[in-house]
Amino acid sequence: MPVAVVAKGLEIKNYEPLTLVNNLDDWHDFIKLATDDIRCKELNQKSRQFVDRVLVSGDAATRIIESIIAYSKIRERKNAA
């Protein structure tokens, strides 16, 4: 699915290679690309690249709990010192 990020002039490199929308013309250009069968494939590829780069596979709930526990142990050690 084609994805764009409303940047409004911000430098948001974390969202590369997604299309950045800064103004109405950018929206118009993005819609034109997204509704063109050939160019839409390029947008889909960029979306896939972004997801592949930022998505961490596995059970998110377990990772969150493990991070909380690890952080709590670090704080306990700092407070004990």
C-alpha positions as CSV (number, residue, x, y, z in Angstrom):
1,M,0.0,0.0,0.0
2,P,1.4,3.4,-0.9
3,V,2.3,5.5,2.2
4,A,3.2,9.1,2.5
5,V,4.3,11.1,5.6
6,V,3.0,14.6,6.2
7,A,6.3,16.3,7.0
8,K,5.2,20.0,6.6
9,G,8.9,21.0,6.2
10,L,10.3,18.9,9.0
11,E,13.5,16.9,8.4
12,I,12.3,13.4,9.3
13,K,14.9,11.0,8.1
14,N,13.5,8.2,10.2
15,Y,10.7,7.8,7.6
16,E,13.0,7.4,4.5
17,P,12.3,6.1,1.8
18,L,8.6,7.1,2.2
19,T,7.2,10.0,0.2
20,L,7.2,13.2,2.3
21,V,4.3,15.6,1.8
22,N,5.1,19.2,2.6
23,N,2.3,21.0,0.7
24,L,-0.8,20.6,-1.4
25,D,1.3,20.0,-4.6
26,D,3.1,17.1,-2.9
27,W,-0.3,15.6,-2.0
28,H,-1.4,15.9,-5.6
29,D,1.8,14.4,-6.9
30,F,1.5,11.5,-4.4
31,I,-2.1,10.8,-5.4
32,K,-1.1,10.8,-9.1
33,L,1.6,8.3,-8.4
34,A,-0.6,6.1,-6.2
35,T,-3.3,5.9,-8.9
36,D,-0.9,5.0,-11.7
37,D,-0.4,1.2,-11.9
38,I,3.3,1.3,-12.8
39,R,4.3,4.1,-10.4
40,C,2.3,2.7,-7.6
41,K,4.6,-0.4,-7.6
42,E,7.5,2.0,-6.8
43,L,5.6,3.5,-3.9
44,N,4.7,0.0,-2.7
45,Q,8.3,-1.0,-2.9
46,K,9.3,2.1,-0.8
47,S,6.6,1.2,1.8
48,R,8.0,-2.4,2.0
49,Q,11.5,-1.1,2.4
50,F,10.4,1.1,5.3
51,V,8.5,-1.7,7.0
52,D,11.4,-4.1,6.5
53,R,13.8,-1.6,8.1
54,V,11.7,-0.7,11.1
55,L,9.6,-3.8,12.0
56,V,11.1,-6.1,14.6
57,S,9.7,-9.6,14.3
58,G,8.5,-11.6,17.2
59,D,6.2,-11.0,20.2
60,A,6.1,-7.2,20.9
61,A,4.5,-7.7,24.3
62,T,7.3,-9.9,25.5
63,R,9.9,-7.5,24.3
64,I,8.2,-4.6,26.0
65,I,8.0,-6.5,29.3
66,E,11.6,-7.6,29.0
67,S,12.7,-4.0,28.4
68,I,10.7,-2.7,31.4
69,I,12.2,-5.4,33.6
70,A,15.8,-4.6,32.4
71,Y,15.3,-0.9,32.9
72,S,13.9,-1.5,36.4
73,K,17.0,-3.5,37.3
74,I,19.3,-0.8,36.1
75,R,17.4,1.8,38.1
76,E,17.5,-0.4,41.2
77,R,21.3,-0.7,40.9
78,K,21.7,3.0,40.4
79,N,19.5,3.8,43.4
80,A,21.4,1.2,45.6
81,A,24.8,2.8,44.8
